[in-house]
Amino acid sequence: MSALLIAIVFWVAAWGANIWLSNSRWSETIPVRIAVPVLFGVTLLVLWEGTVRSLGVSPVILPPPSMVGATFAASLEVLWIDFVQTVVKGAFRGFAIGAAAAFICAVLIDRSAFLTRGLLPIGNFFAALPIVGIAPIMVNWFGFDWQSKAAVVVVMVFFPILVNTVEGLRASDTLQRDLMRTYAASYGHTLLKLRLPAAMPFIFNGLKVATTLALIGAIVAEYFGSPTRGMGFRISTGVGSLSIDLVWAEIAVAAMVGTSIFGLMAWIERRVTFWHPSHRNR
Amino acid sequence: MRSIFPVISVLLVIVGLWWVAVAPMNVRPALDMAERSGAEVIPEGPVARRDVSVWRLMLDNSDYVAVGYALDRPRLPTPTQVGQELWKTTGAMVMKGRAWSKRSLIYHGWITLQSTLWGFLLGTSLGIIGAVAIVYSRTAQLSLLPWAIISQTIPIVAIAPMIIVLSSQVGVEGRGLPKAIISAYLCYFPVLVGMVKGLKAPETSQLDLLKTYDATGVQSFLKLRLPASLPFLFTSLKVGIAAALVGTIVGELPTGAISGLGARILIGDQFGTPLAIWSALFTAAVLAGLLVTLIDLIQRLSLRRMGGQA
């Protein structure tokens, strides 16, 4: 029982520390803003470890985090191969193709008011659909390797980016566009200097949503057939062969990849849309 | 309303493109079938045809392109084939009084809908509770909000098989609960973010006014913050219910479920019946449309009763 006791004591202590920190006069400083959530996450891990150990939960059902960490360190090579197969080959390529296609389509659609009115509701509807379901069809069309995964990702990321870009292109107001007209700016000039920059916050919203979707698409598509590597393949076979610690290690990789791509997007966004009110005064 | 005409014409163009695409997609299996039934095909044999482009094949064998529109197991079914399959597994079964048969998509749609609604309920309550905690406690804001964002960058599908293994080990029968957990995971986040925004929407002067009335915290929550957050809540509920449906279908896909729309897709894949996959996909789309429309309707009604402009 002692492990559980230690975990609970740690929990209470961390909770108290967090309350104290967040109500202290340093609560607006950056170290505290990082320390509080980190402490919260560590507490969850400690509670998990303590519960699993003291209650004697079989590692086949739920391995403690320390065991997952050990497996992670021991199977770096496998994890790297899976990462390359799923993320670099499947998700990245699909994301790049899908995002580029959606962007180009959005700029073209935007030239016609008719198309915008017709496609925006349809795009919104498609963006809400469970598109992951097309994974088996794509595996059937494009084979087992990364091409089919990339195809699923293309379709999944296309609609959110399309809808957001089209909406973003309409974000500049009439006054600003009239000003461009008084400068005798051409369509291309207005697009480049005014409307695309004004659309950037919207575009990045779409891109951020799409990063998560890309990973989901690439992993799910592997459940329907893949070469003998890849994160989805490892997870589905790992659950079957009861090597649950390896599955959790893959989940940890997926979490790290997802978070860091999202963080990267947010960082680029802040560089590109530095003028936006939500990024001022930082 | 004025966008109905553009929407319909865009839809017609999409269906038209789909129809045209069937020919190149299906020309190879169609030629294989024509050859097996004794027809002359150029070039002979599926192996020789593998190196020839589909356009060349369609030019050389223009008589057999039509075969591709009536295959039993097409690579890309025609819109009519999908429509017929949909009718066969929904309307026609209702007419025969077998709406709840295991072959009916109404039955599978109902299974999926149940999990979706439970997950939606769970996720929405979690999101609202989390939002209240974040608005009222600085500790919760600092420690919860970053993790809520991080949780959404973790591809839930990676965890879906684990949740199902875990819950069956813990002794939960059936797949209803694990699927609901997965859909709650996907749907709580938009609700949380929307509610935080909504609960913070009242201006300081409004909050101050309530203070001059000597209103308690509960009163100012019930009479000011909650009503002010409703428009935000409904907007995020629409996103949330669509996400909940995605979650349920993802929960059914990789885990060997036997009922539910995701399971129909899985089974259609395993038995090589593309029509089953396509009709399940379309049912899921219809379901998503119905759910979002329903929330939209509730939003309009309730906001109108509250005197807003809906």
Interface residues (C-beta under 8 A of the other chain):
Chain A: N18 I19 L21 S22 N23 S27 V32 R33 V36 P37 L39 F40 G41 I61 L62 F114 L115 R117 G118 L119 L120 P121 I122 F125 A128 L129 P130 V132 G133 I134 A135 P136 I137 V139 N140 W141 T211 T212 L215 I216 I219 V220 Y223 F224 M231 G232 I235 S236 V239 I244 V247 W248 E250 I251 A254 A255 G258 T259 I261 F262
Chain B: R2 S3 P6 V7 I8 S9 V10 L11 I14 M25 R75 R138 T139 Q141 L142 S143 L144 L145 P146 W147 I149 I150 Q152 T153 I154 P155 I156 V157 A158 I159 P161 M162 V165 L166 Q169 V170 V239 A242 L245 V246 I249 V250 L253 P254 L261 G262 I265 L266 G268 D269 P274 I277 W278 A280 L281 A284 A285 A288 G289 V292
